[in-house]
Amino acid sequence: MAKEVKQSQVEKKADEKVSYPLGKVNFILMGICLLLIVIGFWLMTGSANVGETFNKEIFESSRITVGPIIAFFGFVLMAFAIIYRKKDKKVQEDEDSTTVDAKE
């Protein structure tokens, strides 16, 4: 009797679908965000002042404006990529059917 109960519990666990907190879409979005962050930091790099000479490239718009903005968007979108959850088809169909029923 005990073996049958244990077997049925094992079978139930095998039948259940494993649900992970982050899906494929989340990882794709996080990869895109990571790429944006890397591009932003890459745009901010460059040579510095060496010795007595003044390097005018320090104040280029790509280093002080564009790079930080792209990196910032990468960080903000990373939060969105982690929080994003794809809607289930069943939930969407139920919502659609209740909306149609409410209109009638």
PyMOL commands that place a pseudoatom at each C-alpha (Angstrom):
pseudoatom trace, name=CA, resn=MET, resi=1, chain=A, elem=C, hetatm=0, pos=[0.000, 0.000, 0.000]
pseudoatom trace, name=CA, resn=ALA, resi=2, chain=A, elem=C, hetatm=0, pos=[2.771, 2.438, 0.919]
pseudoatom trace, name=CA, resn=LYS, resi=3, chain=A, elem=C, hetatm=0, pos=[4.645, 1.618, -2.285]
pseudoatom trace, name=CA, resn=GLU, resi=4, chain=A, elem=C, hetatm=0, pos=[1.541, 2.399, -4.347]
pseudoatom trace, name=CA, resn=VAL, resi=5, chain=A, elem=C, hetatm=0, pos=[1.119, 5.788, -2.652]
pseudoatom trace, name=CA, resn=LYS, resi=6, chain=A, elem=C, hetatm=0, pos=[4.770, 6.673, -3.231]
pseudoatom trace, name=CA, resn=GLN, resi=7, chain=A, elem=C, hetatm=0, pos=[4.535, 5.585, -6.860]
pseudoatom trace, name=CA, resn=SER, resi=8, chain=A, elem=C, hetatm=0, pos=[1.443, 7.702, -7.475]
pseudoatom trace, name=CA, resn=GLN, resi=9, chain=A, elem=C, hetatm=0, pos=[3.164, 10.723, -5.911]
pseudoatom trace, name=CA, resn=VAL, resi=10, chain=A, elem=C, hetatm=0, pos=[6.186, 10.189, -8.155]
pseudoatom trace, name=CA, resn=GLU, resi=11, chain=A, elem=C, hetatm=0, pos=[3.932, 9.896, -11.206]
pseudoatom trace, name=CA, resn=LYS, resi=12, chain=A, elem=C, hetatm=0, pos=[2.109, 13.118, -10.276]
pseudoatom trace, name=CA, resn=LYS, resi=13, chain=A, elem=C, hetatm=0, pos=[5.397, 14.982, -9.945]
pseudoatom trace, name=CA, resn=ALA, resi=14, chain=A, elem=C, hetatm=0, pos=[6.551, 13.628, -13.316]
pseudoatom trace, name=CA, resn=ASP, resi=15, chain=A, elem=C, hetatm=0, pos=[3.295, 14.790, -14.954]
pseudoatom trace, name=CA, resn=GLU, resi=16, chain=A, elem=C, hetatm=0, pos=[3.504, 18.316, -13.533]
pseudoatom trace, name=CA, resn=LYS, resi=17, chain=A, elem=C, hetatm=0, pos=[5.104, 20.882, -15.787]
pseudoatom trace, name=CA, resn=VAL, resi=18, chain=A, elem=C, hetatm=0, pos=[8.058, 22.684, -14.249]
pseudoatom trace, name=CA, resn=SER, resi=19, chain=A, elem=C, hetatm=0, pos=[7.531, 26.439, -14.144]
pseudoatom trace, name=CA, resn=TYR, resi=20, chain=A, elem=C, hetatm=0, pos=[10.575, 28.703, -13.971]
pseudoatom trace, name=CA, resn=PRO, resi=21, chain=A, elem=C, hetatm=0, pos=[10.331, 32.291, -12.781]
pseudoatom trace, name=CA, resn=LEU, resi=22, chain=A, elem=C, hetatm=0, pos=[12.014, 33.646, -15.918]
pseudoatom trace, name=CA, resn=GLY, resi=23, chain=A, elem=C, hetatm=0, pos=[11.171, 32.497, -19.416]
pseudoatom trace, name=CA, resn=LYS, resi=24, chain=A, elem=C, hetatm=0, pos=[12.943, 32.519, -22.741]
pseudoatom trace, name=CA, resn=VAL, resi=25, chain=A, elem=C, hetatm=0, pos=[11.667, 35.997, -23.581]
pseudoatom trace, name=CA, resn=ASN, resi=26, chain=A, elem=C, hetatm=0, pos=[13.087, 37.363, -20.314]
pseudoatom trace, name=CA, resn=PHE, resi=27, chain=A, elem=C, hetatm=0, pos=[16.547, 36.025, -21.101]
pseudoatom trace, name=CA, resn=ILE, resi=28, chain=A, elem=C, hetatm=0, pos=[16.448, 37.432, -24.631]
pseudoatom trace, name=CA, resn=LEU, resi=29, chain=A, elem=C, hetatm=0, pos=[15.437, 40.855, -23.301]
pseudoatom trace, name=CA, resn=MET, resi=30, chain=A, elem=C, hetatm=0, pos=[18.142, 40.702, -20.624]
pseudoatom trace, name=CA, resn=GLY, resi=31, chain=A, elem=C, hetatm=0, pos=[20.732, 39.876, -23.294]
pseudoatom trace, name=CA, resn=ILE, resi=32, chain=A, elem=C, hetatm=0, pos=[19.650, 42.884, -25.351]
pseudoatom trace, name=CA, resn=CYS, resi=33, chain=A, elem=C, hetatm=0, pos=[19.852, 45.098, -22.269]
pseudoatom trace, name=CA, resn=LEU, resi=34, chain=A, elem=C, hetatm=0, pos=[23.313, 43.795, -21.442]
pseudoatom trace, name=CA, resn=LEU, resi=35, chain=A, elem=C, hetatm=0, pos=[24.382, 44.597, -24.988]
pseudoatom trace, name=CA, resn=LEU, resi=36, chain=A, elem=C, hetatm=0, pos=[23.031, 48.160, -24.594]
pseudoatom trace, name=CA, resn=ILE, resi=37, chain=A, elem=C, hetatm=0, pos=[24.973, 48.590, -21.352]
pseudoatom trace, name=CA, resn=VAL, resi=38, chain=A, elem=C, hetatm=0, pos=[28.196, 47.350, -22.937]
pseudoatom trace, name=CA, resn=ILE, resi=39, chain=A, elem=C, hetatm=0, pos=[27.716, 49.640, -25.959]
pseudoatom trace, name=CA, resn=GLY, resi=40, chain=A, elem=C, hetatm=0, pos=[27.080, 52.603, -23.651]
pseudoatom trace, name=CA, resn=PHE, resi=41, chain=A, elem=C, hetatm=0, pos=[30.251, 51.978, -21.658]
pseudoatom trace, name=CA, resn=TRP, resi=42, chain=A, elem=C, hetatm=0, pos=[32.223, 51.381, -24.856]
pseudoatom trace, name=CA, resn=LEU, resi=43, chain=A, elem=C, hetatm=0, pos=[31.105, 54.786, -26.166]
pseudoatom trace, name=CA, resn=MET, resi=44, chain=A, elem=C, hetatm=0, pos=[32.354, 56.400, -22.946]
pseudoatom trace, name=CA, resn=THR, resi=45, chain=A, elem=C, hetatm=0, pos=[35.874, 54.990, -23.295]
pseudoatom trace, name=CA, resn=GLY, resi=46, chain=A, elem=C, hetatm=0, pos=[38.780, 56.795, -24.853]
pseudoatom trace, name=CA, resn=SER, resi=47, chain=A, elem=C, hetatm=0, pos=[42.172, 58.248, -24.177]
pseudoatom trace, name=CA, resn=ALA, resi=48, chain=A, elem=C, hetatm=0, pos=[42.757, 60.672, -21.320]
pseudoatom trace, name=CA, resn=ASN, resi=49, chain=A, elem=C, hetatm=0, pos=[44.997, 63.689, -20.939]
pseudoatom trace, name=CA, resn=VAL, resi=50, chain=A, elem=C, hetatm=0, pos=[48.630, 62.693, -21.203]
pseudoatom trace, name=CA, resn=GLY, resi=51, chain=A, elem=C, hetatm=0, pos=[51.216, 64.903, -19.525]
pseudoatom trace, name=CA, resn=GLU, resi=52, chain=A, elem=C, hetatm=0, pos=[51.001, 68.573, -20.426]
pseudoatom trace, name=CA, resn=THR, resi=53, chain=A, elem=C, hetatm=0, pos=[48.865, 68.135, -23.565]
pseudoatom trace, name=CA, resn=PHE, resi=54, chain=A, elem=C, hetatm=0, pos=[45.113, 68.688, -23.455]
pseudoatom trace, name=CA, resn=ASN, resi=55, chain=A, elem=C, hetatm=0, pos=[42.935, 66.108, -25.182]
pseudoatom trace, name=CA, resn=LYS, resi=56, chain=A, elem=C, hetatm=0, pos=[39.815, 67.712, -26.699]
pseudoatom trace, name=CA, resn=GLU, resi=57, chain=A, elem=C, hetatm=0, pos=[38.253, 64.281, -27.315]
pseudoatom trace, name=CA, resn=ILE, resi=58, chain=A, elem=C, hetatm=0, pos=[37.293, 64.127, -23.642]
pseudoatom trace, name=CA, resn=PHE, resi=59, chain=A, elem=C, hetatm=0, pos=[34.347, 66.442, -24.316]
pseudoatom trace, name=CA, resn=GLU, resi=60, chain=A, elem=C, hetatm=0, pos=[32.922, 64.693, -27.384]
pseudoatom trace, name=CA, resn=SER, resi=61, chain=A, elem=C, hetatm=0, pos=[29.166, 64.264, -27.322]
pseudoatom trace, name=CA, resn=SER, resi=62, chain=A, elem=C, hetatm=0, pos=[29.419, 60.471, -27.664]
pseudoatom trace, name=CA, resn=ARG, resi=63, chain=A, elem=C, hetatm=0, pos=[31.496, 60.277, -24.470]
pseudoatom trace, name=CA, resn=ILE, resi=64, chain=A, elem=C, hetatm=0, pos=[29.538, 62.644, -22.236]
pseudoatom trace, name=CA, resn=THR, resi=65, chain=A, elem=C, hetatm=0, pos=[25.976, 62.358, -23.581]
pseudoatom trace, name=CA, resn=VAL, resi=66, chain=A, elem=C, hetatm=0, pos=[25.219, 59.451, -25.899]
pseudoatom trace, name=CA, resn=GLY, resi=67, chain=A, elem=C, hetatm=0, pos=[27.157, 56.745, -24.019]
pseudoatom trace, name=CA, resn=PRO, resi=68, chain=A, elem=C, hetatm=0, pos=[25.645, 57.454, -20.587]
pseudoatom trace, name=CA, resn=ILE, resi=69, chain=A, elem=C, hetatm=0, pos=[22.125, 57.708, -22.040]
pseudoatom trace, name=CA, resn=ILE, resi=70, chain=A, elem=C, hetatm=0, pos=[22.424, 54.340, -23.801]
pseudoatom trace, name=CA, resn=ALA, resi=71, chain=A, elem=C, hetatm=0, pos=[23.869, 52.697, -20.666]
pseudoatom trace, name=CA, resn=PHE, resi=72, chain=A, elem=C, hetatm=0, pos=[21.091, 54.225, -18.536]
pseudoatom trace, name=CA, resn=PHE, resi=73, chain=A, elem=C, hetatm=0, pos=[18.398, 52.884, -20.880]
pseudoatom trace, name=CA, resn=GLY, resi=74, chain=A, elem=C, hetatm=0, pos=[20.082, 49.489, -20.698]
pseudoatom trace, name=CA, resn=PHE, resi=75, chain=A, elem=C, hetatm=0, pos=[19.845, 49.495, -16.889]
pseudoatom trace, name=CA, resn=VAL, resi=76, chain=A, elem=C, hetatm=0, pos=[16.229, 50.692, -16.868]
pseudoatom trace, name=CA, resn=LEU, resi=77, chain=A, elem=C, hetatm=0, pos=[15.163, 48.170, -19.496]
pseudoatom trace, name=CA, resn=MET, resi=78, chain=A, elem=C, hetatm=0, pos=[16.959, 45.418, -17.548]
pseudoatom trace, name=CA, resn=ALA, resi=79, chain=A, elem=C, hetatm=0, pos=[14.495, 45.954, -14.692]
pseudoatom trace, name=CA, resn=PHE, resi=80, chain=A, elem=C, hetatm=0, pos=[11.634, 45.691, -17.193]
pseudoatom trace, name=CA, resn=ALA, resi=81, chain=A, elem=C, hetatm=0, pos=[13.154, 42.537, -18.713]
pseudoatom trace, name=CA, resn=ILE, resi=82, chain=A, elem=C, hetatm=0, pos=[13.257, 40.854, -15.310]
pseudoatom trace, name=CA, resn=ILE, resi=83, chain=A, elem=C, hetatm=0, pos=[9.714, 41.875, -14.340]
pseudoatom trace, name=CA, resn=TYR, resi=84, chain=A, elem=C, hetatm=0, pos=[8.107, 41.138, -17.737]
pseudoatom trace, name=CA, resn=ARG, resi=85, chain=A, elem=C, hetatm=0, pos=[5.735, 38.188, -17.749]
pseudoatom trace, name=CA, resn=LYS, resi=86, chain=A, elem=C, hetatm=0, pos=[4.097, 36.758, -20.842]
pseudoatom trace, name=CA, resn=LYS, resi=87, chain=A, elem=C, hetatm=0, pos=[0.308, 36.488, -20.598]
pseudoatom trace, name=CA, resn=ASP, resi=88, chain=A, elem=C, hetatm=0, pos=[-1.081, 32.953, -20.578]
pseudoatom trace, name=CA, resn=LYS, resi=89, chain=A, elem=C, hetatm=0, pos=[-3.424, 32.108, -23.448]
pseudoatom trace, name=CA, resn=LYS, resi=90, chain=A, elem=C, hetatm=0, pos=[-6.024, 30.649, -21.071]
pseudoatom trace, name=CA, resn=VAL, resi=91, chain=A, elem=C, hetatm=0, pos=[-6.123, 33.778, -18.937]
pseudoatom trace, name=CA, resn=GLN, resi=92, chain=A, elem=C, hetatm=0, pos=[-6.372, 35.990, -22.034]
pseudoatom trace, name=CA, resn=GLU, resi=93, chain=A, elem=C, hetatm=0, pos=[-9.195, 33.866, -23.492]
pseudoatom trace, name=CA, resn=ASP, resi=94, chain=A, elem=C, hetatm=0, pos=[-11.077, 33.989, -20.173]
pseudoatom trace, name=CA, resn=GLU, resi=95, chain=A, elem=C, hetatm=0, pos=[-10.715, 37.774, -20.051]
pseudoatom trace, name=CA, resn=ASP, resi=96, chain=A, elem=C, hetatm=0, pos=[-11.896, 38.071, -23.646]
pseudoatom trace, name=CA, resn=SER, resi=97, chain=A, elem=C, hetatm=0, pos=[-14.937, 35.882, -23.023]
pseudoatom trace, name=CA, resn=THR, resi=98, chain=A, elem=C, hetatm=0, pos=[-15.938, 37.864, -19.906]
pseudoatom trace, name=CA, resn=THR, resi=99, chain=A, elem=C, hetatm=0, pos=[-15.594, 41.125, -21.854]
pseudoatom trace, name=CA, resn=VAL, resi=100, chain=A, elem=C, hetatm=0, pos=[-17.827, 39.810, -24.625]
pseudoatom trace, name=CA, resn=ASP, resi=101, chain=A, elem=C, hetatm=0, pos=[-20.368, 38.536, -22.083]
pseudoatom trace, name=CA, resn=ALA, resi=102, chain=A, elem=C, hetatm=0, pos=[-20.368, 41.897, -20.296]
pseudoatom trace, name=CA, resn=LYS, resi=103, chain=A, elem=C, hetatm=0, pos=[-21.050, 43.780, -23.541]
pseudoatom trace, name=CA, resn=GLU, resi=104, chain=A, elem=C, hetatm=0, pos=[-24.058, 41.614, -24.348]
for i in range(1, 104): cmd.bond("trace and resi %d" % i, "trace and resi %d" % (i + 1))
show_as sticks, trace
zoom trace
